[in-house]
Amino acid sequence: MNAKSSEDIRQAASNAFKKAWDYSFSWNVLVHVKELDQCRTQMGHAAFAAEGTDYSNQVFCPFEDVEEVLEFDPLQVYGTINHSDQVDKFNADYKKQCEMVPDAVNTTGIYITLVSGLIEIFGWDMLLMALGVDAEQFGKVADRYTEWILQYFKALADCDAPVVKIHDDIVWTSGAFVNPGWYRKYVFPNYKKLFSPLREAGKKIIYTSDGNYTQFIDDIVDCGINGFVLEPITDMKYIAEKYGKTHAFIGNVDTRVLLNGTKDDIYREVKRCMDIGKKCPGFFMAVGNHIPANTPVENALFYNEVYQDLRKR
């Protein structure tokens, strides 16, 4: 199989791989950036997928100045959705996932929850400039975005999936990209509004953010989530020690160790994660933010061998 193989062949190979590697959790969302295509910044994309199929050098921003950003109203631009149709889409996506990976915890969900949606709409340059010019007014933009995306959360609450996936890249590798007070005024209160219908419907909420969101772990828990997906720079030990008996968490082997490390390095990294997580009932072992296509196959295989050896409680 390669990047040019048919979709059926690619999917069959993926399903067989997940079964062989005993996947216990299948990361999946349905509502993605295409929902924003009517007005969205193109920031380009580095090559990550096999043979660079995801590479893009398209760069375009539909906003000419900060004033346009601060006046933006997502509901006027993107409009409303049909609730029952969206519920049907979530149900179909969840059913498909269950058929492909029947032995795993499956989800459907939302990628463009709030901050990720704003990044996709405005791009980093305009977003950061708007925050610098008038953080309070940009917070009102976040409030308006919340009112628009809420319709998807209400549909997600009414779908069949008992576990739902919520993605929002709220930080950089170094942590918060704006004053933490802004998050606590405009992000987490809006999370509570968005997650409320999910909680009322009895859904289990699995939350993902790239980057280092250690300083916001407690804030995110307070919003009502049930599990974390995290990269290795977020402090998994803190999550395990404070929330390991009440919340699930998924991670957080450093993929760079698999890419460049020796077998001894890989063993130590897997053991680090297993030592933290194995005593917690909701721990899922995973490589943070995927195993890229250029990872040596022998390193990936050795990683799984070590996991198989250390996974027994």
N, C-alpha and C positions, 0 to 999 in steps of 0.2 A: 504494500500500500504506500502511496505517496500523496502529495498535495493535489495531484491531478486525477486521483482515483474518483470514481463515481461516489455520490453521496451515500448510496446504499452500502457500498463496500466500506467506506470510511466509518459509517455508523456501526456496521456489523463488527468491524475490527475494534472500535471503541468499546462496544458492549462486551466483547470477549475479554478485552484487557481489564475492564472494570471487574468482571467476575473473577478473573485469575488473580487479581491483586486484592480481592475481597473488599471492594469499596463499601463502606458502611453509610456514607453520606454523599449525596449527589448534588453538587452546587448548581443551581439553575434559577434564572429569572426570565420573565416574559416581557414585561414592559421596559423597553430599552430606549436608546437615543433616537430611533426612527420616529417615535412619537413627537419629537421636536423638530423634525426635518423642515417644517414650514419656515422656521426661523432659527438657525443654529450656526454657530461659528465652526469653521473647519480648522483644526489645529495641526493637521498632519498626523502621521502615526509611524513610529519606528518599527522595524522588522522584529517580530517576536515569533509568529507562527512559522511552521515548517516551510522552507523555501521562500520565506518573506512574503507570503500571500497577503498579509495584513498591512504591508508598507503603503504609505500614502504621503505624497508631497503636496497635497492640496491644502492651501492656507487661505482662508477667507473669513472676514468678520462683517456681518450685516449692520453693525452699529458704527456710526461715524463719530460719536462723541459720548462722553459720560452722561450728559443730560438725557440722551435717548435710553441709556441703560436704566437710569433712575426713574424714568417714567414708564418703563415696560410693564405691561399687564398681560400675563400669560393666558388668562381666560379669554381676553379679547382676541389674542393671536391664534391660540390653539383650539379654542372652543370647548364644547361639552362632548361627552361620549354617551353612547347608549349603554345604560347600566347592565341590562340583561345580556346584551351582546358581549360585553367585556367579561361578565361572569362566565359565559360559555367559552370564551377564549382561554381564561384561566383554567377552567375545567379540562378543556381539551389538552392544554399544555401539561397539566398535572398527570392526566391519564397516560399521555405519551411517555412521560418520564418514568412512570411506574412500569410500563411495558418494557422500556429499554433497560432499566436497572431495577429489577423486581426485588432484589435482596437488600436494597439500601433505603435509608430515609430519603424520601423525595420531596421536592418543593416546587412551587411556582412562586413568582414574586415580582419585585419592582427594583430596577437598577437606578433610576433617576429620582431617588427619593426627595432630596432637597438640594444639598450642596453640589452633588454630582450633576443634578439638573441645571443648576445655575452655571456651573463650569462649562457644560456642553452648550448652553445658550450663548453665553457672553465670551467664552475663552478666558484664559488666565489674565491676559493683559488688561482687558476691559474690566474684569471682575475686581482685580486688585486696585485698579485706578479708581473705580467707583467706591470701594471701601475706603480708600485714602481720602477721597474728596468729601464723602458724606456717608459714613458708616451707618448712621441712623436711617437715612433715607434708603440705603441699599437693604437695610433690614426690613423696610416696608415692602421692598421687592420680594424678599424671601417670604414675607407673610402672604403676598398675593400669589406667589408660586404655590405655597402650601394649599391655598384655597382651590387652586386648579388641580393639583395632583391628588387632592383628597378624594376625588371621584374614583380614581383607580384603587385607592385603599378601601373604599367602601365596597367596590366590586370584589376585591381580593377577600374581604371579610365574608362575602356571601358565597365564595367558591367552595369546592369539596376538600381542598387540601387542608389537613390538620396542622401541617407545619409550613410556614411561609418564609420566604427569603427576602430580606430587606438590605439593599446595598446603598451606601453613601460614603464617598471618599471625602472625609471631612478635614483631613490633615495631610501634611507632607511627611517625608521621611524624618525631618527634624522636629515634627510636631505641628502645633497650631500655626496657621498662616495669617491669623488676625488675632487681636486681643481675645483671650478666653472669655472675657465678659460678653463679647458679641455672640459667641456660641450660646452662652447661657441665657441671653435675652431673645435671640432670634432662631436658634437651631433647636435646642432641646425642648422648649415650650411647644414648638411646632411639631416636633416628633411626638409629643404626648397627644396632640390633636390628631395626627395621622394614625398613630398606633391604637387609639381608643376603640375604633370599630373592630380592629383585629382582636383586641383583648376581650371585648364584649362578646365576640363570636367564639371565644375559647381557643383561638389559634395560638400555636407556639411560634414565637418570632425569633428567627435566627438573623443576626445583624453582622454585616461585613463592612469594614473600612480598610483600605490600604493605608500605609504609613504608620506613624507612631501615635496612637490615640490613648496612650497610657493615662495621661492626665484627665481624660474624660470617661474613663471606665465607669466610675461611680455615677456620673451623670447619665450615661447610657442605660445603666441598670435601672435607674430611677424612672426612665421613660417606659419601662415595662417589657424589656426584651427578655428572652429565655436562653439565648445562646450567642456566642461570639465566634466569628471567623477572623483570624488575625495573622498578620505577617510577623516575622521573627523579631522585629524591632519594638513591637508592643509587648509589654511585660506579662507573659503568660503565667509566670509564677505568682504574680499579684492576683490575677484572676483565680487561679487554682486555690490559693490560700484563703481568699475572701469569699469566693462564690462557687468554689468547686463542688460543693454538695447540693447546690440549688440551681446551677446553670450549666448548660453544655458549653464546651469550647473546642474549637477545631484549629489545629496548627501544631507547632509553628516552626518546622525544620527550615533552616535557611537554604534556599535553593542554590545560593552561591557556593555553598560547601559541596553540593552534588556536582556543580559545574566545574569547580577548580580544585577540590580537595582530594586528599589521599583517602585510602580506605580507613585509616586510623581516624582521620578527621570526620569522615562520615559516621563512623561508629560512635564517636563522642557526641556528635550532634544529635543523632537519633536517641542515644541514651539520655542526653540532657532533657529532651522533650518527654521521653517515657518516664523518667524519674519524677518529673513535675506532674504529669497528667495521669499516670496509670492508676493512682490511688483514688481518682475522682470518677464517679459513675458515668458522667456525661462527656468524657474526653474522647475525641476522635483524632487520631494521628493523621497529619497531613503536611505536605510541603507548602510553605507560605507562598501564595501567589503563583502556583503552578510549577511544573518542571518544563523549562523551555526546550525547544526542539534540538538545540545544539548541546544539550547535556550528554556526556558520554554514556552510552547504553550500559556499559559495565558498571558505572557508578550508580545509575538508577536501579539496576538489578541488585547490587550489593546493598543499597539503602533498604530495599524491600526485604532482603534476606535478614538484615539486622532487625528490622521491625518484626518479622515473623518470629525471630528468636526471643525478643524481649517483650512481646505483647501479652504473654500470659500473666494474669494477676495471681 
